[in-house]
Amino acid sequence: MSIQENLNKIKSSIPEHVTLVAVSKTKPVSDLLEAYNAGQRIFGENKIQEMVEKFEALPKDIAWHMIGHVQSNKVKYMAPFVSLIHGVDKFSLLEEINKQAKKNNRIINCLLQIKIAEEDSKFGLSPEKASEILQSEAFSELKNVKIVGVMGMATFTDNQIQIENEFSLLKETFNTLKALKSFNFQPEIISMGMSGDYQLAISCGSTMIRVGSSIFGERNYL
Ligand SMILES: *Cc1c(COP(=O)(O)O)cnc(C)c1O
């Protein structure tokens, strides 16, 4: 199936309130253009350098989402254009995003990454730590970032029950954190679900899915 057919199939199978991020990491610009011509306007990348190159090569009405782990020293390269940063997992990163956003005279939307997986390899804040950050005085001083929700990645496993429990934990965490709403914490988004588990994620409350291989095909890592 073509990229366009894959996109149409996924879009027709998800509810209207769920946003589809097309994860285009490692894929050539021509593939992204094919998705763009099929109407897709939100793309997710996990490396800043690669995202910058694609941003420069493609139409400017694309919303670019950084879905990977972010190193503070690279925030400056994406600060002029990034639309949403999914993987914020420490306060110092938020401070750097705020600083670079200010330099570019903008407010950058971010999600707090919550650790829901059992695996040690997955990044993320504990629900308690996230709550602590959102309530801190230091956070209230960051005028150029806005936290618009949470993001999580389930354990890499075939165990559907475990994945469902982890997604449910993210939904519960979102519901709890919602009470802390403030001028720079406006929770709306629960980013969870990838090619293999987005249906389950949606049934657990996801409002934003990040789908790569089901749109663009398998990735070949060199
Ligand atoms: C690569 C990636 C995805 C997409 O994975 P697929 O299984 O190809 O859909 C989603 N989220 C994150 C954080 C990723 O790195």
Ligand as a Chemical Component Dictionary entry (heavy atoms), coordinates in Angstrom:
data_LIG
# 
_chem_comp.id                   LIG 
_chem_comp.type                 NON-POLYMER 
_chem_comp.pdbx_formal_charge   0 
_chem_comp.three_letter_code    LIG 
# 
loop_
_chem_comp_atom.comp_id 
_chem_comp_atom.atom_id 
_chem_comp_atom.alt_atom_id 
_chem_comp_atom.type_symbol 
_chem_comp_atom.charge 
_chem_comp_atom.model_Cartn_x 
_chem_comp_atom.model_Cartn_y 
_chem_comp_atom.model_Cartn_z 
_chem_comp_atom.pdbx_ordinal 
LIG C1 C1 C 0 9.577  5.941 16.484 1  
LIG C2 C2 C 0 8.612  6.431 17.483 2  
LIG C3 C3 C 0 7.231  6.284 17.300 3  
LIG C4 C4 C 0 6.609  5.571 16.108 4  
LIG O1 O1 O 0 6.843  4.200 16.154 5  
LIG P1 P1 P 0 6.137  3.192 15.115 6  
LIG O2 O2 O 0 6.145  1.903 15.822 7  
LIG O3 O3 O 0 6.965  3.200 13.875 8  
LIG O4 O4 O 0 4.759  3.695 14.857 9  
LIG C5 C5 C 0 6.392  6.823 18.261 10 
LIG N1 N1 N 0 6.871  7.469 19.339 11 
LIG C6 C6 C 0 8.183  7.636 19.549 12 
LIG C7 C7 C 0 8.642  8.365 20.758 13 
LIG C8 C8 C 0 9.099  7.126 18.643 14 
LIG O5 O5 O 0 10.409 7.289 18.861 15 
# 
loop_
_chem_comp_bond.comp_id 
_chem_comp_bond.atom_id_1 
_chem_comp_bond.atom_id_2 
_chem_comp_bond.value_order 
_chem_comp_bond.pdbx_ordinal 
LIG C1 C2 SING 1  
LIG C2 C3 SING 2  
LIG C2 C8 DOUB 3  
LIG C3 C4 SING 4  
LIG C3 C5 DOUB 5  
LIG C4 O1 SING 6  
LIG O1 P1 SING 7  
LIG P1 O2 DOUB 8  
LIG P1 O3 SING 9  
LIG P1 O4 SING 10 
LIG C5 N1 SING 11 
LIG N1 C6 DOUB 12 
LIG C6 C7 SING 13 
LIG C6 C8 SING 14 
LIG C8 O5 SING 15 
# 
